[in-house]
Amino acid sequence: MSNLAKETVEQQAYLTRFLLDYTAAPLVGGTFLRGVLPMPDSIRVVAGAADAVDGHGLVAYEVPLTDDEEPVTAPLVLGWTRTLASLAVPCTDTTVMGMPLVTVDTVDLEPADPTRTDQALRVLRALAWPYVEIPPSPALCGFLFTGRDSMRLYLASEKARGVIAADIRLDGALTALLAALPSLLDEEERWAADLSDPHCVHRVDLTNW
């Protein structure tokens, strides 16, 4: 990967790690985080009801990775997403993977103030997940819940020179799968195209692994 691509992957992985807690804690009201989709210059934050999948009741907000030429911070992305999720969904003719896609103009968008949950998570993350110099590999650049017991992981792959989407089941042998995941992603015979998903260069089906 080029230096620019590497920086993008690192930022997407950082944003994804930060936002993971909001799959369980609501963003606002009954709206939860249901996915983070990586793009070259942005991330698409997917929000909806706690059990929403397959585009039904979901909205994807496309947030740029830079603001005033500086990398956006995760608290800022969270604040913007929370503001947007509290508003009526704007009319849009653009969709992605069956979801309305809203391109976010951050110029005049005020991020919501941090909640008490945000502040508590900030303390707990600092103690439970201290910064480490070497990030996890492969880097998790995004995810999407695809069913009650399934999800799609977006993982950076140097061999594929891009992001691989790995479909997994949550009721399978997860410990073994996670241990084998790096090598499974490098098996080119598993790579398949998915023209319906613009967020990856290949798809790997591990639902029956």
C-alpha positions in Angstrom: 0.0 0.0 0.0 1.1 3.5 -0.6 1.8 5.9 2.3 -1.4 7.7 1.5 -3.4 4.5 1.5 -1.7 3.3 4.7 -2.7 6.6 6.4 -6.3 6.2 5.2 -6.5 2.6 6.5 -5.1 3.6 9.8 -7.7 6.4 10.1 -10.6 4.2 9.1 -9.5 1.6 11.6 -9.2 4.2 14.3 -12.7 5.6 13.6 -14.2 2.1 13.4 -12.7 1.1 16.8 -14.0 4.2 18.4 -17.5 3.8 17.1 -17.9 0.1 17.9 -19.5 0.8 21.3 -22.5 2.5 19.6 -23.7 -0.9 18.3 -24.8 -1.4 21.9 -25.3 2.1 23.2 -27.7 4.2 21.2 -26.5 7.1 19.1 -29.7 8.9 19.9 -33.2 7.7 20.9 -33.7 4.2 19.3 -31.0 4.7 16.7 -27.8 2.6 16.8 -24.7 2.2 14.8 -25.2 -0.6 12.3 -22.1 -0.3 10.1 -19.1 1.6 9.0 -18.3 1.4 5.3 -14.8 2.4 4.1 -14.3 4.6 1.0 -11.0 6.1 -0.3 -11.7 9.6 1.1 -14.6 9.1 3.5 -16.4 6.6 5.7 -20.1 5.9 5.5 -21.7 5.6 8.9 -24.8 3.4 8.8 -27.5 4.1 11.4 -30.8 2.5 12.2 -32.8 0.5 14.7 -31.0 -2.0 16.8 -32.1 -5.0 14.7 -32.2 -3.3 11.3 -30.5 -5.1 8.4 -30.5 -5.4 4.6 -31.2 -1.7 4.0 -34.6 -1.7 5.7 -34.7 1.3 8.1 -31.0 2.1 7.6 -29.4 5.3 6.4 -25.8 5.7 5.4 -24.1 9.1 6.1 -21.0 9.7 4.1 -18.5 11.7 6.2 -15.2 13.0 4.8 -12.0 11.9 6.4 -10.7 15.4 6.5 -12.0 18.7 7.8 -10.2 21.9 6.9 -7.4 19.6 5.5 -7.0 18.0 8.9 -7.9 14.4 9.6 -11.3 14.2 11.3 -11.4 12.9 14.9 -13.7 10.1 16.0 -15.5 12.3 18.6 -16.3 14.8 15.8 -17.6 12.0 13.5 -19.8 10.7 16.4 -21.1 14.2 17.1 -22.0 14.8 13.4 -23.7 11.4 13.1 -25.7 12.0 16.3 -26.9 15.4 15.0 -27.9 13.8 11.6 -29.6 10.8 13.2 -31.7 13.1 15.3 -33.1 14.9 12.2 -35.6 13.7 9.6 -33.8 11.7 6.9 -33.3 14.2 4.0 -34.8 13.2 0.6 -32.1 11.6 -1.6 -32.1 9.7 -4.9 -28.8 8.2 -4.1 -28.6 4.7 -2.5 -25.9 2.2 -1.7 -26.6 -1.5 -0.9 -30.3 -0.7 -0.6 -29.8 2.2 1.8 -30.4 5.9 1.3 -27.0 7.6 1.0 -26.6 11.1 2.5 -23.5 13.0 1.6 -22.6 15.1 4.7 -21.7 18.7 4.3 -19.7 19.4 7.5 -19.2 23.2 6.9 -22.3 24.3 8.8 -23.1 21.1 10.6 -22.9 21.4 14.4 -21.8 18.2 16.2 -23.9 17.2 19.1 -22.4 17.6 22.5 -20.9 14.5 24.2 -23.2 12.6 26.4 -22.5 11.1 29.8 -22.1 7.7 28.1 -19.5 9.2 25.8 -17.5 10.6 28.7 -17.7 7.3 30.6 -16.5 5.4 27.5 -13.7 7.8 27.1 -12.4 7.0 30.5 -12.9 3.2 30.1 -11.3 3.1 26.7 -8.2 4.9 27.9 -7.7 2.3 30.6 -8.9 -0.9 28.9 -7.5 -0.1 25.4 -4.3 1.8 25.8 -2.6 3.0 22.7 -0.2 0.5 21.1 2.4 1.4 18.5 1.7 -1.7 16.3 -2.0 -1.8 15.2 -3.9 -5.0 14.7 -3.4 -6.8 11.4 -5.4 -7.1 9.3 -6.9 -3.7 10.1 -10.6 -3.6 10.6 -11.7 -0.7 8.4 -15.4 -1.2 8.7 -18.3 -3.6 9.2 -22.0 -4.1 8.5 -24.6 -6.2 10.2 -26.1 -8.3 7.4 -28.5 -10.5 9.4 -29.5 -11.5 12.9 -26.5 -13.9 13.2 -24.2 -12.6 10.5 -22.0 -9.6 9.6 -19.6 -8.4 7.0 -16.1 -7.3 8.0 -14.1 -4.9 5.9 -10.4 -5.8 6.4 -7.4 -4.1 4.8 -5.3 -6.6 2.7 -1.8 -5.8 1.4 -2.0 -8.8 -0.9 -5.3 -7.7 -2.4 -4.1 -4.0 -2.4 -7.4 -3.0 -1.0 -10.2 -3.9 1.3 -11.6 -7.4 1.5 -15.2 -7.9 2.7 -15.4 -11.1 4.8 -18.9 -12.5 5.5 -19.1 -14.4 8.8 -21.7 -16.0 11.1 -21.8 -14.9 14.7 -23.0 -18.3 15.9 -20.1 -20.2 14.5 -16.6 -21.2 15.9 -15.5 -17.6 16.3 -12.3 -18.2 18.2 -11.0 -20.5 15.5 -12.2 -18.2 12.7 -10.5 -15.1 14.2 -7.2 -17.0 14.6 -7.3 -18.2 11.0 -8.7 -15.0 9.5 -5.4 -13.4 8.3 -4.4 -16.5 6.3 -8.0 -17.1 5.0 -8.0 -13.5 3.5 -4.8 -14.3 1.6 -6.2 -17.4 -0.1 -6.9 -16.0 -3.6 -9.2 -18.9 -4.5 -11.6 -17.6 -1.9 -11.8 -14.1 -3.5 -15.0 -13.3 -5.4 -16.4 -10.2 -6.9 -19.4 -8.4 -5.4 -20.6 -5.7 -7.8 -23.3 -4.7 -5.3 -20.7 -3.5 -2.7 -18.5 -0.6 -3.7 -16.5 -0.7 -0.4 -14.3 -3.7 -1.2 -12.1 -5.1 -4.0 -13.0 -8.7 -3.2 -15.5 -10.6 -1.1 -14.7 -13.8 0.9 -17.6 -16.0 2.1 -16.7 -17.5 5.5 -20.2 -18.2 6.6 -19.7 -22.0 6.3 -16.1 -22.1 7.6 
